[in-house]
Amino acid sequence: MRMLFRLLALFALTLVAACGPEPSAPEPEHGPAIWRVQRGMLDGWIFGTIHVLPKGVAWQTRAFRDAIGQADRLVLEAADLQDSQKTLALFEKMGRSPGLPPLEARIAPADRGALEQIVASGGTSTQALAGYESWAAAMLLSAATQQASHVSQDNGVEPALIAAFKAEGKPIGGLETVERQFAAFDTLPEAAQRRLLAQTVREAKDMRALYDRILNAWMQGDMAAIAKEDEIGEQPDPLVEEAVLIARNRDWVKAIEPMTGRPFIAVGAGHLTGRDNLIDLLKAKGFSVTRMQ
C-alpha cells in the first residue's frame, strides 16, 4: 500500500512553497522522530517529515525547537524547493510528451472505474491528464487524492521549517534538486511507469485510512509502525523503489559526507525506514546516529 503514499508525499514536497509561520499550538506529549548525526566536524540533526498535513496539527516539541535553534542551516530534500514557479515549469517540461495514448488505455479495464472516481473527486479529467507521461499522471492523480483527503502541503512540515529558518536569517539548502527528483521517475521504462500508474489508481480508495495511520505513527515518532505500513498490501515495482527511494538515499549520503557544522537535515520519514534507509546508510559510513526524540 505504500507507493501511493510516497508518491503523494513526493509531489507535495516538490510543489510546497514558503508560507508564514504556523500559529502557536499546545506542545504535543510526544513528537516526530529526530536523530543527532555526528562525524568529524559535523554535529547536526536528521528529522523525519511528513509533507502534507491537515490544518491545526500540533507537532512542534521543545526538543524540535531546541534543535532548530542550535542549527546553523536547514537542509531539505530539494535545494530549489522554495521556487514553486521553477518546479512547476520543470514538471511540465519533463512530464509532458506528444502523441501519448489515452490515460484509460494505459491501465487495465478493471481499474478504469477507480480512475474515473479519482479524477472526479479531484476536479480534473482523464482528458486533461492524457498529455502527461505515465509517471507524471500518477503524481497528478496522487495530488487529486490528496485534495479529496483534505490534507495540504501548505500545512506540511517544510513550510514551517522554511519560515523558521528564514526568520532567523539562516541559509536553506538541499540534498538534491527538484529536477533530480523528477528524473527518478522520468527515466523509468514505460512499463514500470504504467505499473506505477496502475498501483496509484488501485490504492487510492484506501488512501485516507492509510494516511491516518501514518500520521498517528509519525506524531508518536513510531518508526516501527511506519515501517510496518511498507509491508501491507501491494508491493512497489522494484525498479520504482530503487529509483525513487534507494538510489536517492545513496546520493544523499554522498551529499552529507562532506558536511561540517550544525545542519538540520529534514527528509521524508519514509526515507528513514526499510531497506537501505538513510539512517542505516549513514551508520555504515561511520556516522554516529543517535535517536533523541
N, C-alpha and C positions, 0 to 999 in steps of 0.2 A: 504493500500500500504506500510505500514511501516516496515513489518518484514524483507523483503529482505534488506532494507537499514540498519537496525540494525544488521542483520547477517553480511553484508559486513563490517560494521564498527567494529564489534567484531573480525572478522577474521583478518582484517588489524591490529587491536591492538595487537593481540597475536603473529603476525609474524613480528612486527616492530623491527628494530634494531637501535642502536645508530649510528647516522650519524654526519657529521660535521655541524657546524652552518650554517644557511641559509645566502645567500648573502644579503647585505643591499638592502632595497626596500623602496619606499616612504611610509610614515606613512599614514594609512587609516584615513578617516574622522571619521568613526565610527568603532566599533570593537566588537568581540565576548563578550558574557556576562561574567562578573566577579562579584562575591559576596564577601563581607567581612563576615567571620563567627567568632563569639566570644562567649565564655562562660568560666568563671573561668580563668584559666591560659592559655587558648587557644585564640590566636588572629591571625587568618590566612585567607586564601582565598580559594574560590572554583571557578574553571574555567571550563567552558563547552567547550570541544574539539570536533574537527571533525578529524577522524582518517586517512582519505585519502583525498588528495588534488591534483589538477593539479599543474604543475610547475608554479612558479612565482607569487603566490598569496600573496599579502601584507596584513597581518593580525595582525602584532605586533604593538600595540599602545603604547603611552607613559605610560598610566595607567597600561598596562600589564607589561612593562619593569620595572616600579617602584615597582610593586608588587613582581616580581621575585627577584628584587634587595634587597628588605627588607626581603624576606622569608629566613628561616634558613634551609629548606629542601624541596624536591619535593616528593609528594605522588601521585603515579599513580594508576590506577585501579589494576594492577598486579605487585606484588613485583619483580617477576623474568622476567619482560618484556624485559630486555636487553639481556637475554640469549636465542638467537634465536635457537641455537642447541638443548637446553633442550626443548624449546617449540615445535619444530618440532618432536622431539623424543616422547614427550607426546602425540602429536596429532596422530602420527602413532600407538602408543600403545593403546590409548583409542578409536581411531576412526575406527580401523580395527577389523573384526571378520571373521572367516572361514565360508564357506557354505552359504553365503548370496545370495538371489535371484538377478537376473539381475536388474540393475537400472530401466530399462524400465518397469519391472513388478511391481515396487513399486509406479507407478503413473498411472493415468487414461489414456486410449488410446488417448483421445483428447489432452493431454498435451505432448505427445511424440515428436511431431514436434518441439515444442518450446524447449524441452530438447536438441534435436539434434542441433538446432541453437546455443544454449548457448555453448555446448562443442566444436562446430566447430569454433566459434568466439574466444573461449578461448584457443584454441590449445591443447585440451585434447580429450578424448573419453569416451563413456559410459562404455566401457570395462575396461579402466583404473580406473574408479570410482566404479566399481562393488564390489570391495573388501572392500569398506568403508560402515560403518553403515549409516543409512539414514540421521542422523544429520550431520555427517562429510561430506557426499556427498553434502548436502545443503550448507555447508560452502565453499567447493571447487567450487561449481557452482557460489556462490556469488563472489569468488575470480576471476573466469573466467569472470564474468560480469564486475567486476572492471577493469580488463585488457582491455576489449573491450571499456570501457568508458574513457580510458586514464587518470585515476587517480591512485595515488600510495600512499602506506603507507610511502614511503621514503620522500615524500613531506608533510606528515601529521604533526600535532602539536607535537606529542610525541617525535620524533627525535630532533626537535628544543629545546624542554624543556630539554631533557636529555643532549644535548650538552651544553646548557647554565649553567645548574647546575653543570655538571662535570667541566666546565671551571673555576667555582668559588670554586671548591673543596667541594661543599655542598652534603650531603648524599641524596640518592634516595631510597625511599621505596614504599610500595603499600598497598592497602586496602585488597587485597586478593592475591591468587596465580593463575598462568595460569591453573594449574590443577583444581582449583575450577571453573574457567570459563568453561573449557571443561566439567566438571562434571555436570554443569547445564543442558547441552544438553544430555550427555551420560546416565543420569539417567531417561530421559523421556521415557514413554512407547513407544513401536514401533509404535503404531497407531498415537500418537502425532508427532513422528519423521517423519512419512510419510506425515502427513498433512503439516508439515513444509517444507518438500521437495517439495511437490506439489505447495505450495504457492510461494516458491522461484522461481520455474520454471515459474509460471504464471506471476509473477511480473517483470521478467527480461526485457521484452520488453519495459517497461516504466521507467526503472531504470535511464537512462540518464536525462530525464526530471525531475524526482523526485529529483535526486541528484542536479541538477542545482538550483532548488527551495530551497532545504535545504541549499546549500552552500550560496546562496544570503541571506537567512534569518539569517544564522549563522554569516556571515560577518557584518550584521547590528545589531547583538545582539537581533534579533526579536524572542524571545522565543514563543510568541503567534503564529507566523507563523509556527514555528517548531511543536508546539502542534497541530495546525490545520491539518498538514500533517498526524498526527496519526489518524485522523478521516476520511481520504479519503480512499476509496476502501475497499478491503477485510481486515477484522479484524483478528488479530492473534488468534491462538488457546489459550484459557485461561490457559491451562497447561503450554504452552511455555512462555506466558507472565509472569506468576507467577515465573517460574524457572529462566528465563533469565534476567528479569528486577526487579520485585518487591522483590523477596527473596534476591537478591543480594543487592538492595538498603538498605534493613533492616540490612543485615550483615555489610554493610559499615558504617551505623550509629553506630553500636556497636564498630567498629574499630576506629571511630572518637571520640567517647565519652571520652576515657581516654587520648586523646592527649593534650599536652601542647605546648607552644612555638608558632612559626610562620610558620606553614606548608603551602605550596602552593599545594592544592589538585586539581588534574586535572582528570576529568572523562568525558566520552562521553556526549555531550549536551542532547542526548535523555534520559539520566537518570535524567535530571533536569526539565522535564515536565511530565504531565499526572498523572494518579492515583498513589498515594504512591511514588511520586518522592522524590529524596534525599533532596531537599530544604525543602519541607513540613515536611518530617520526622524529620529533624534536629530541625525545629521550634517547633515541638510537644515535643521534648525532652528538650526544654528550651534554645536552642541556639538562639542568635541574628544573623540573616542572612540578610544583607543589600546589595541591588544591588548597585554597584559602577561603572559599565560600562555596 
